[in-house]
Amino acid sequence: MRRFLNAENKKGAGSRVSGVGSDKALAYLLLGPTVFVLFALSIYPLIHAVSLSLQITSGGITRWSLQNFVRLVSDQFFLAALGHTLVFAVVALTLEFLLGLALAVLLNKQIRGRSFFRAGLLVPMMLPTVVVGIIWRLMLNPNFGAVNGTLKGFGLNTAAFTWTSSPRLAMFSIIAVDVWQWTPFMFLILLAGLQAIPQEPYEAALIDGSNAWQTFRHVTLPLLKPAILVALLLRTMDLLRVFDQVFILTEGGPGFATETLSLYIYRTAFRFSDFGYAAAMSFVLLLITNIISAFYIRILQAKESG
Amino acid sequence: MRIQAGIVIASIAILFTVACQSNTNSNAKQLTLAVNSGVEGDALKQAAKDYEAQTGVHINIAEFPYANLFEKELIDLTARAGAYDLIMLDDPWFPKFASQQLLTELSPLLQTKGQSGPDEDFVPTSIALGREPYQTGALYALPYVGNSQLLFYRKDLFAKYSLKEPAIWEEALAAAKTISELETNGAPGGGKVYGYVMRAAQGNAAVADFMPIFWAFGGEMFDPVGRPAVNSYEGIAALKFMLELGKYSPPGYASFNADEVGAHLLQGTAAMSINWPAWISAFDDPSRSKVISKMEFTTLPGAKNPGRAEIGNWLIAIPRDARNKEAAFEFLLWATSAEQMKRSALRGNPPTRKSLFTDPELVKKFPAYPAQLRSLESSRPRPRTPLWNEIENVFGIYLSKANSGELSPEEAMNQANTEIAKILERGK
């Protein structure tokens, strides 16, 4: 392969023109398997899902209808699940970003034990989400869990701290667990971004007499923007489709207090066997994710071209 | 989208298995059996091995966790793929399968054996589950594991405070109050003993723990013409009573599932609960239990109506499109025979035959059997509708909301009623 590439490189511009046909053929050949897999696993299922969402079955007869989409608007469970998903995503994203940024800035400095902290911080992210869910479910158990046990040790009355069982605290609990697990991801990307910033702008800022905050605001942040946007984009997509932690920690409860859209879609499809309605909801979730992603990507591209 | 991809993959997987099966199954000396992973499925797997050794019929086992078994079976049966010759199913799923005519009627097969109907030895409430319509219709499944709910209580604490076994729910409430108030430091290792513990997590958990109270108070999910009626006077009274019991339950019970309830009972921090027989053996296991030989098991209390438990049986059925119906039926009869079911009972599954509940050897090993038989004989199925999964989900959400204090009992029942009506409307 290497020899082949070298040979290609050595060819002059003239010989390349004559080789265009075979290059193209090779390119298509190499892309073929990827396109096939993409088609089989993403494009076909997507088309199938859209067509499913446009069909309803009643009395054994299947017909085309917009009824699944009409139902979305009047389904209070769908609207509540959508609301929970958005609240969860916005709050968790904000916390993860601020904490991740603070940690990245802190551990970008020469401090004692830096490599220990850097490695240690990544542990939560490496655990399978289901394992994290189970660990936290045990720790947050109001009666036997480590969290209330510790608080009791400090002499606090923990009777009101029913974490995943209280409609008010349950959302907070699942956000806290997500922040615990995924802040390291933000940290990792932002740290890489910080380390890619050259020293010169800092030296210039120093000479101009800017203070630490001014340097951070006017040098670090603008230069870190691409990394920030990538981190936010990836986390947003992940947060919007959150499933495993919630499924393990609360299963959407108590009542419906922490039911997210993915959970409701899962239930609708596999417990209630209503694939059409589940497909309609999936489609809405896809749409929302795409709109938000497009927004980030636009900022990112504006930055690059500007 | 991921779900859709999942469905496509699942279908491909099924087609693939079917393709493989159609090659291997042609010699009729093979059967494929879908079972759940758990104690019930394990017993049937063991039985399948014994059967293979006895008869030479090779049995393939397709094992799935409880949560997936239903969807696997439904996809296979509705696709008419015929991948399974026998399926194990939880009784609430039965109306969905039977109403869509996805199962093989067993009476004609019984007649080829010279039997006019199923063995009289089966507990009537168990055999009734395999008929569509319930109790009176054609027979599509035989019961294999005979669970029904029991009231678990701490006999040592009841004796200590001279409380008698609760025959009605008011007595249970009074006992829960007494124990909660007086046993403030009586738990093993110190701490409070709660008088009662229940599952009020949304979904199956809350509904299962509520139905016996609901029925005892005179509630019915549907009125005689089939409209939802959970917000009746009786229904709301039953939910109010559940909240009263909740006052003596450990904090956070609105999100409890079986494992939290089990933990409280095993740790000795709760004194009473509605529970399933599968938990009984755990109380005598020194590595798990702090209340060895302190638990008693009895039938559920009544109120306006006599106490009736929710039944939860595992059934075995032959899919309509099974490839080897005769061979499958031979195995079905063999596995549900008294001799084989006794082996299953010894492996920890309550039987569905009267003769086994009174079998001296089994009663010696499982002292709760007499209570279990009384409970099973008077038990009720969950409301029989193909839409049960969806209805149970919604009902459970509102029960959990009432128990967590989010809604008043009236609001919860009114909203549940509206949502159940919508499900019925959609299902038409």
Interface residues (C-beta under 8 A of the other chain):
Chain A: L41 S42 Y44 P45 L46 H48 A49 L52 S58 G59 N141 P142 N143 F144 A159 A160 T162 W163 T164 S165 S166 P167 A170 R241 T250 E251 G252 G253 P254 G255 F256 A257 I265 Y266 R267 A269 F270 R271 F272 S273 D274 F275 A278 A279 S282 L286
Chain B: M1 R2 I3 Q4 A5 I7 V8 F70 E71 L74 K96 A200 A201 Q202 G203 P250 P251 G252 Y253 A254 S255 F256 N257 E260 A263 H264 Q267 T269 N389 E390 N393 I397 Y398 S400 K401 N403 S404 G405 E406 L407 K428
